[in-house]
Amino acid sequence: MGLLTDPNGGQGKLTKLLLNYHGKLCKLSYLIGVIWFCSLAAPQFNSNTYFSENALLPGLVKSTFQQDRLALQYFQELKDETQKYDSSLPYAWLLAKFRQIGLDAYTHNFTLHSPLNPNETFYGKNVYGILRAPRASSTEALVLSVPYRPPSSIHPTTLPSIAIQLAFAKFAVKEKYWAKDIIFLITDHEQLGMQAWLEAYHGVSCGNKDVLNHGDLKGRAGAIQAAINLELHSVRIGYLDIKIEGLNGQLPNLDLFNLAGKICIKEGVFYTFKSKSRAYFRDPYTEWLYYFKNLLAMMTTHATGIPNGNHGLFLRFGIQALTLEGFEQSKEGSRVGLLNIGRVIEGIFRSSNNLLERFHQSFFFYLLPNYDRYISIGLYMPAACMIAAALIIKACAKWFKLQEEDINVAYIKVIVVFVLMHFIGAFVNSLPQIAQLFNYDVSSAIFFGLISVLITSLLVPLVLKDFSFEVMLIFALLELGTTLICLSMNNISLGMFCSVISVPMALIIDITSNKFFNYLQKLLWILIHPFTILFIVVTINSWLLFNQESIGEVLLRAIVATQEAVIYSVADSMIYGNWLYTVVTMVLIPNWLCFWCVTFGRIKSPKNKFD
């Protein structure tokens, strides 16, 4: 039992090696992990995309869509119709068109009670039509969705998307080979309308209670297998950009992404990922750098956990989905019309119609350095684990250095402080509910309450007396290492960004008698506080966008933008169930505070028998 109670029990050669060389091992583990991950962007270390699900049969689809002139007619009619509406969806016109085509047409009403202002209520209305499969009994379904954007919207128009959607519905209703229902959905208020429709379709609420009243649906189809969200900004398309990032970092099955790309190539439509196409280089470094920049572009979006299209809200329901965004400017070659786009849609839906079961063959966890290259979870997770392992190695070395009496004296105090730090995180996470309870202005209460709590929590180490900072350091290292591995398993982009930034700083922090080093590690640790990083990122972004302004004006913009980012994160958490704000407040900030306590530790007397 000695090994279980005495950290010095069973100290052999391996233990002594760990104690003597743990610093070098930590640095080596971190560097190997970073180099490993960065090298994965090179084509030599990743793989070509391929189909795992042979039932899709995209190469056998012979396109017959010829309704492009009808689509242009719908587009002109829709442009005239939208002038009658300031900001609402022209549901009467859309319902009439769906019914003329032969679909079962319905409207769907929903209500949002603003989580940031109890006195604000927003109303919305979706429109959808269902094509009943002639070869099945409404057991499975596919979705073609479009977000409606009125003329007053700040976002690019999606009217061409609705036009081609109606034309494809007119085409599809005449065909007899459909084995799955097809739902043609037009949503109001961007992602809010999609979230409400999905909640109503599945009879669940994903956000906080009494925030989004999703209403009821008058008509349903089968279990949804896949969805395509369409965002065309012109009737002439230079290229389609495929968007895949979903809520909380979820990604669609890689086969669906491959299917969309294969059909685009087949129909002569140029497509990209992150607006980047395939490039060829003679210089290996230039080639790696190109793919690495593409990889970082995906990771930047992926890490936020915010969907970059309506497709991202389908993924939490096990529905594979992506967005096809069409731009007028041409990346390569000439522009194509709605005929080609309609045939792309036909090809994707006919291939999906062939499926006998849900998407499951290919990867759900991956990264894309380009549209035809992928990095699987089996390649990137070892790199993430190597980086996190540096923290575990240091924690083990610290544990073996402790004397048994050190643990017995202050272990309970460490647990109490450790739990207290997480109570502070829980309180910060509950600020929105507390502000609503006392009828405060939620936006201001959250931000200034957050700043007040975080500043006050910095004073906690000042009241710690006769405290074992060594044990607290072990707790903090183990928690951070575990957190980073868990984050990487769910959202590799967020996990990797957190790892690369926090691990070197965490390895620096130690109990020391050197005053200069003590102040230095305090300063460095403050610089990687989650909200300090947020402010730095927002400031850099503000400077890049408004570099003609003075430093003072840029800083003022950054402060306002930081406040808005925090508020939007809270709103996303309460409406959509985005867990980024929860992870930051409940895990990352408490862990940061544990390390902050360690920076106040002082070496009293040497106790390491191996020194």
N, C-alpha and C positions, 0 to 999 in steps of 0.2 A: 504493500500500500504506500510505500515511501514515495514512489514516483508520482502518485496522485496528490500528495499533500506537500511534498518538499521539492521546490524547484531545483534544488541542488542534487536531488536523488538521481543516481544513474548517470552521472556526468562522465562520459567517456571521451574518446578521441574526436568523435563527430561533434559532440557538444563543445569541446574546446576549440575546434576549428570554426564552429559557428560564432563563438564568442570573439575569437581573434580576427575573423575575416568577414563578419556580417556586414560591415560598412561597404566593403568592396562587392560583396554578393548582391546587396541591395542596388547599388549603382549598375552593376552588370545586368541584373534582372530587368531593371527599368529600360536600359539602353537596348537590350535585345528585343524587348516588347515593342518599343517605339520603332526601331529599325525594321523589325518583322512586319509591323502593320504598314509602314510607309512603302515597303518594297512590294506589297500586294497590289499596288496600282500598276506595276509593270506587267505587260502582257505575258511575260515568261512565268509569272507566279499566280495568274488567275486563269479563268477558263472562258471559252466561247459559250454563249447561251445556246440551249438546245431544248427540244420538246421532250418532256417526260411522259406526257399523256398522249398516246398515239390516237386515241379516239377523236381528238379534235379534227384531224384530217384537213388542215387548212389548204394544202396543195390541191385537194380535189374539188374545192368549191369553185364552181363556174358562175361568175356573176352575171345577173340578168337585169339588174336595176337600170331603169331608163327614165326615171321620173324627175330629171333635173329641171326641165322646163316648168313642171308643176311646182317644184321647189322655189324657183324664181318668182312664180306667180304668187305663191304663199308669202314670200318675203315682201313683195310690194304691198300686198294687202295688209300684212302685219305692220309695216311701217306706217301706213295710213291710220290703222286702228290705234296704235300706241299714242298718237298725237291727241287722242281723246282722253287719255288717262295721264295724270301728273306723275304718280309714283306707284300706282297699283297695277296689278296684273289684269289684262283684258280677258277675264275668265269667260265672259259670255260668248265672245268670238271664238275662243279656243274650244269651249264645250260644243259649240255648233259645228266646228270643223271635225272634232273627234267623232261626233255622232253621224255626220255626213259620210265619213270614211267607213263607218260600221263598227266602231269600238263601243264598249261599255264605258261611258264617260261619267266622271264624278268630280265634285269639288271637295276640298278638305280644309276646314277652318282650324286655326290654332291661335293660341294666345300666349304671350310672354309677359310675365310680371317681372319687371326689371329687378335683378338681384342687387343693383347698385342704388336704386331709388324706388322705395316702396310705392311712391305716388305715380310712377310711370307704368303704363301698360301698352303693349304693342299687339296689333292684330295682323294676321296674315291669312292668305288663302292659296292653296295649291290646286292645281288641276291635273288630273291624270285619266288616261284611257287604257282599257285592257283589251288586248286581242286574245280571245280564248283559243287555245290550241286545238285544232281539229283532230289531232291524233292522240290526245291524252285527255284526262279528266281533271285539269287544273291542279296537278300535284306538284309541278315545278314551274318556275318562271324566270324570265330575264328582264332586266330594266334598262331602258334608254332614257336618261334624264338630262334636263337642261335647266340651268338657273336663269330665271327671267330677270332682265335688267332694264328698267325703264329709261327713257331718254335722260332723266335727271341723274342717273347713276354716275358715280365717278369711275366706275370700271368700264372696260370696253364692252360694246354691245354684244349680245348673244342672239340677236334676232335671226341671223342665218342658221343658227343651230336649230331653232324652233321650226324654221321653214323646211330644212332637210329632215327633221324628225317627223313632221306631218307627211312629207312626201314618201318617206320610208314606210310609215304606217299604211299609207294608201297602197303601196306596193305589197307589203307583207300580208295584208288582210286577204289578198286574192290567192295566196299560195297555200297549198294543202300539206306541206311537209313539216309544219311546225309541231314539235312534240312537247314544247314548253310554251306557257303563256308569255306574252310580251307586254310589259307595262310601259307606257309612254307617259313620263312624269315631267311636269313643268313646275318648278318650285319658286316660291316667293321668298324674299329676304335672304338670298344666298344660302349659307349653310344652316341657318335657323329653320327655314322651311323644310329642308331635307331631314334635319334632326327630328322635327315634329312628325313628319310623315313616317319615318322609320320607327319611331317609338309607337305611333298609332298602329302601324302595320303589325308590329310584334307584341303590342300590349304591355309595354314596359316603360319605365322612366329611368333615364340614365343619369340625370343631373340631380340637383337638390329638389326636395319636395316643394310643390307649389310655386316653382319658378317657371317652368315651361309646361303649360297645359296643352298636351298634344292633340286633344280632341279625339274624335272617332272617325273611322273610315266606313263609308257606305258600301264599298265593294273591295274585295280582295281577290288575289290570284293564288297560285301555288307558292311553295317555299322558294324563295329567291336564290338562284345559284350564282349569278354573276350580274354585273351592272357596268354600263359604260356611261360616263358623264361627258357631255359634248359641249364645248365652248368654242364656237367658230366666230371670229370677229369680222369676217368678210365673206362674200360669195365667191371670191377668188382667193385661193389658199396657196401660199408659197411653201409652207411646211407645217406639219403637225408635230407638236411637242407632247410627248407622253408623260403624264404626271402620276406618280404612284404613292407618294408619302401620305400616310393616313394618321388618324388620331392616336396619340400616345406612341407614335413610332411604328405602328403596324404597317405592313406592306402586303400587297396582293401576291397571290401565288405567281411565281415567276413564269409559269406557262401562259398565263393571261397576257403578261407583258410581251412575251415572245410571240404570241398569237397576233396581237395588234401590230407588231413590227413586221411580221411575215406578210400579213394581208396588205399593209401599206406598200411594201416592196412589190407585191404581186400586182397591185392596182396602179403602180407608177406614182405614188404619193411620197414625197420626201418627208422623212420623219426624223426627229431628234430626241435626245434626252438631256434635260437642262440646257436646251437650245444649242447643244453641241453635236456635231456629226463625227463620223469616223475620219481619222487623219492618219497619214503615213509619214514616218520620219526615218531617216537614215541614222541619226544620232540616237543611241539608246537613252541618254540622259534627257534629251528634249522630248522623246516619246514618253518616258516615265513622268516627266513634269506635266505634260499635257493631260495624261490620264489622272494624275494625282490632283490637279486642279478640278477636274470633273468630279472626282470622288469627294473632295472637300465641298463642292457645290451641293451635292446630294446630302452630305452629312450635316451641313449647316441648316437645311430645311428639316431634315429628319430629326435632329436633336431637339427641336422645339416641341415636338409632339403635336403641332398644329397642322391639320390637313391643308394641303395646298390645292384643294378642290373638293367638290361635294362628294366625290368618290370615297374620300377618306373616312366618312361616317358609316359607310356600309361595312367596313372591315370588322368592327367590333361584333357584328352579328354573324360572322362567319361567311359573309358574302364577298366574293372576290370582285374588286372593282378598280377602275382607273379612269383618268380624265384624258380626253383628246382635245388639246387646245390648238386651234388653227389660226395662224397669223398670215396676214396679207403679204408682207414682205417676203421675198424669196431668199432662202439660204443657198440653195444650189439648183441650177436648172430653172425651168419655167414654172409658172403658177398653174394650178389645176382648178377646175370648176366643181360644182356640186355633184356632177355625175360621178367623178372619181371618189368623192367623199361618201356619197351614197353607197357605192360599191364596197368601200372599206367597211362601212357599218354592216352591210349585208354579209360580207365575208366573216366578220367577227361573230355575228349572231347565228349564222348558219353553222359555223364550226362549234360554237357553244351549244347549239341545238343537238349536236351529235353526242354530247356527253351522257354517259349512262349513270354517272355518280358525280359527287361534288369534286371540285378541284382538290387534289391531295397529293399528286405524284411528285410535284416539283418543290422547290424551296419556298419557304415563307420568311426565312431570315437570310438576308443577303445584302450586299452593297454593289452598286453599279459604277465602275469607273468610266463606262461608256455604254451606249445602247446595246452593243452586242458582246459585252464582256461582263462577267459577274464574279463576285468574291463570296464564297459560301461561308456559313457559320463555322464550318470545320476548319477554315483557314484563318479567320479573324479572331476567334475566341482564344486560341492559345496565346496570341499577342496580348489580348486584354488580361488574361490570367497571369502572364509573365510580369506585366506592369504592377498588378495588384499584389503579386507574390512578394514584391520588394517590401511592402508594408508588413506582411505576415512574417517574413524573415526577421525584420527588426523587432517585431513584437516578441517572437520566440527568444531572440537574443536577450532582450530586456528581462524576460521572465526568468531565464536561467541565471541572470546576474543577481536577482533578488535573493536576500536572505529570508529564511522562513519567518523570523520575527517581524520583518518589515510587512509581510502580508497579514499576519494575525493582528497587528496593532491597528492598521488603518483601512482594512478592506471594506468594512461596513461604511465608513465615511465616503470612500470612493464611490460605492454603489449609490449612496444617497445623492451625492452631487451629480453623478452620471444621470440618474433618473430626473433630478431637478432640471438639468439642461434640456431634457426631452419634454418636460412639462412646459418649459418656456417655448419650445417649438410648437407644442400642441396649442398653447395660448395664441401664438402668432397665427396659426392656421385657423383658429376660431374667431379672429377679429371681424370678419364679415358678418357672422351671426351675432356677435356681441354688439356691433354697431347697429344692426337692424333691431335688436332687442330694445335698445335705448333710443331708437328713432333718430340716430345721428345721420349726418351726411356720409353715406357709406364710403364714397370715393376718398374723401379727405380723411375720414376716421381710419381707414385701412392703412393708407400711406403714412400718415403722421404717427399713428399708433404703432405701426411697424418700426419706424425709425426710433421712436421713444423706447420701445421694448428692447430693441437691439443695442442701443447705446447704454441703457441701464444694465443689461446683462453683461456688458463688458466689465462691470465693477464687481461681479461675483467673486473672482479670484482674490480680491483684496481682503475678504473676510475669512479665507481659508487658513486655519491654524493647525499645526501638527498634522499636515495632510500628506499622504503618499502620492506625490506627483508621478512617481515611476509607475505605479499601478494604473493611474489614470491614463498615462501615455499608452500602456498596453491595451487598455479598453478602447481608447480612441483609434489606435492603429488597426486593431482587429475589426472594429465596426466599419471603418472607412474601407478597408480591403474587401470585406464582405459586401458592402453597399456597391462598390464599383463593379464587382463581378455580377451582382444581381442586375444592376442597371445595364450592363453590357449584354446580358442574356435577353433583356426585353427591348432595349434600344441601344444598339452598339454605338451609334453616333454620340448620344448623350454620355454614355459610359466612357467612351474614349476621350472626349473633350475634358470631362471631369478628371479622368485619370492623368492625362498628360499635364494638366495644370496643377492638380493638388498633390500628387505623389511626391515630386521633388521637394516641395515645401514641407510636407509631412515628414520626410526623411531628415530634413534639416533640424526640425524642432527636437530639442532635447533639454534635459535638466543640466544647467551649467552655472559656473561661478563667474564666468567672464561677463562683465556688465555690457560691453560693446556687443558681444554676440547675442546677449539676452535682448537688448533693444532692437537689434537687427532682425531677429526672428519674429519679434512682435510686429515690426513694420511689414515684413514680407507676408506674414500671415493675414494681416489686415487687408493687404492688397488682393488676396484671393478669397475674401469674403464673397459669397454669392451675389450680394447686391453691389459690392464694389466692382466685381467683374461686369455685372449688368450695366452699371453706369459707365465704365470704361468703353464697353462695346458700343453703347448708344452714343457716347461722345465722339468716338471715332467715326461712326456712321454719319452723325450730324455734321462733322467737319468735312467729310467727303462730299456730302450733298450740298452744304452751304459754305464752301470754302471762301466765298467772297465776303462773308461776314466777319466781324471782329471776334476775338477769343471770348469776350464777355457774352456776346449774343449767342455764340455756339454753345457755351456752357449753360446758359439759360434754357436754350432749346433742349439740351441734353437732360436737364433736371425735369423739365415738363414731360419729355418723352419717357424718361425712366418711371415717373409716376404713372403715366398712361400704360406702360408695359406691365407694371405690377397689377393695375386695375383690370386690364384685359385678361391677364392670367387668372385672376380671381373669378372673373365672369365666365371664362372658358371652363373653369373647374366646376362652377355651380350650374351651368347650362348643359355642357356637353360631357362632363366627367373627365376632363383633361387632368391628369395627375401630376403635372410638372410643378404647380404651386405647392401641392401636398408633399411631394418628395423634397422640395427645397426647404420648406418650413419644418417638416416633421423629422427629417433625417439629416440633410446636409448642414443646416444651421446649428442644430444641437451638437453634431459631431464637430463642427468648427469651434463651438464654444468649449468643448472638452479639450481640444488642442490649445485653445487660448488659455485655459487654466494652467496647462503644463508649462507655458512660457513664463509663468510666474514662479516656477520651482527653482530652488537653489540647492547646490550640492553642499551638504553639511560635513560629511566625513566620508572618506573612501570605504566602500563596503564590498567591492568586487575582489574576491580572493584570487582571481586570475590576472589581475593587473600587475 
